[in-house]
Amino acid sequence: MQNNVVLDTAMLASLRELLADKFVELVTTYNRDCALRIDAIRSALLAPEFAVINHEAHGIKGSSRNIGANSLADLCEKLEQKARAQDPAGMEQLFTAIEQDFAVVSAELTQLIA
């Protein structure tokens, strides 16, 4: 099964080496934090609350870049830009792509620490 979600394995390897025992904590915190932020975006899309969408997408983007989930970070950057421009067009589709990417990233990261 091939997907387009690519984790930067070199970055993850160096993080694992650098953090040692704390790597599991990093992955667990990342997964929990992003899930909460995705829930916040889901709620904010209903209004839409652009400031909330921008803030939460920005947070996921930064965390994802730091952990090597670059495709997810790129999607969040697009959502962040739409929120800043207060442009709701296509936000739902972007959000769906973010949810799908996060599900794959989270599963792959969870496998790494299993």
Secondary structure in CASP SS format (residue, H / E / C, confidence):
PFRMAT SS
TARGET T0000
AUTHOR 0000-0000-0000
METHOD secondary structure of the structure
MODEL  1
M C 1.00
Q C 1.00
N C 1.00
N C 1.00
V C 1.00
V C 1.00
L E 1.00
D C 1.00
T H 1.00
A H 1.00
M H 1.00
L H 1.00
A H 1.00
S H 1.00
L H 1.00
R H 1.00
E H 1.00
L H 1.00
L H 1.00
A C 1.00
D C 1.00
K H 1.00
F H 1.00
V H 1.00
E H 1.00
L H 1.00
V H 1.00
T H 1.00
T H 1.00
Y H 1.00
N H 1.00
R H 1.00
D H 1.00
C H 1.00
A H 1.00
L H 1.00
R H 1.00
I H 1.00
D H 1.00
A H 1.00
I H 1.00
R H 1.00
S H 1.00
A H 1.00
L H 1.00
L H 1.00
A C 1.00
P C 1.00
E C 1.00
F H 1.00
A H 1.00
V H 1.00
I H 1.00
N H 1.00
H H 1.00
E H 1.00
A H 1.00
H H 1.00
G H 1.00
I H 1.00
K H 1.00
G H 1.00
S H 1.00
S H 1.00
R H 1.00
N H 1.00
I H 1.00
G C 1.00
A E 1.00
N H 1.00
S H 1.00
L H 1.00
A H 1.00
D H 1.00
L H 1.00
C H 1.00
E H 1.00
K H 1.00
L H 1.00
E H 1.00
Q H 1.00
K H 1.00
A H 1.00
R H 1.00
A C 1.00
Q C 1.00
D C 1.00
P C 1.00
A C 1.00
G C 1.00
M H 1.00
E H 1.00
Q H 1.00
L H 1.00
F H 1.00
T H 1.00
A H 1.00
I H 1.00
E H 1.00
Q H 1.00
D H 1.00
F H 1.00
A H 1.00
V H 1.00
V H 1.00
S H 1.00
A H 1.00
E H 1.00
L H 1.00
T H 1.00
Q H 1.00
L H 1.00
I H 1.00
A C 1.00
END
